[in-house]
């Protein structure tokens, strides 16, 4: 407006404070400037505390206030550094939130960075990790804390994924199936942890089926259309499809020292013996046996199958060449 305005000796009242450099000023404003003061145009609301942000209070121009949270947002993009020493918390209650910050932990001993998702009900809360503004969801943490989506770690580091656990404990990496089957992989188990065979410091993989301890099976096998490999059942029995070979000239393949069972024959050399083990020692009765005399006794063993071969040998200490051993009949007895 460049034309002169004739006010006919009338005054302008209720003139608002100027909000830009092109608006008229009041006498009070001119007095401030005449006294070398500073005229503040569009002042911010007073107050506020560290960490709060300025938000709109209504649709009215310049109606703002300080707040500790951002609400009713359609989309938020946070870029740059979020320093925990300067920002206590930022709550994003939004339909969609996109984060691209460098999260920097605080200097205090208890400093941490937390990303939370909550709708108030907890029934469908999830945190999504997405590549690109409209890319596919790569990871999803559901309301139960389970991680969904494939995890593909590509790095030049020799150890791309490292998990540190407490020594000699059951802690480690646990993989769960939706049918309640799971396995635990631990680098340092405690003695007797989840299984009596475990010794302190053992590396281990332990497994169970849906029925809990004493159920399930574990398979170690190559990817092959043919059945081959090892399968361990819920009792620890190993079923092998394929050969077991050894190149060790001393240990080879067999039973360790101390395995099996030992039983002593009572009364006489013809007294029946029961030894329920896959291998072991029978200490015969000490009665004398006349020269060129044969004596037989029965051996009951629940570990022997109908088609098994029984191998006998005389232990050290017996008179060399004085005895001969043979199996007369092997049969299943109910």
Secondary structure, DSSP 4 states (H G I P E B T S, - for coil): --S----TT----SPPPP-STTS---HHHHHHHHTT--PPSSPPPS---TT-EEEESSSSTT-EEEESEEEEEEEEEEEEEEETTT----EEEEEEEEEEEEEE--SSTT---------SS-SS--EEEESSTT--EEEEE-TTS-EES------SSSSS------SSSS-SEEEE-TTS-EEEEESSPPTTSSSTT--TT--EEEEEBTTBTT---EEE--S-SS--EEEE-TTS-EEEES------SSS-SSPPTT-SEEEE--SSTTS-EE--SSSEEEE-------TT------EE-TT--TT------PPTTSPTTS------------
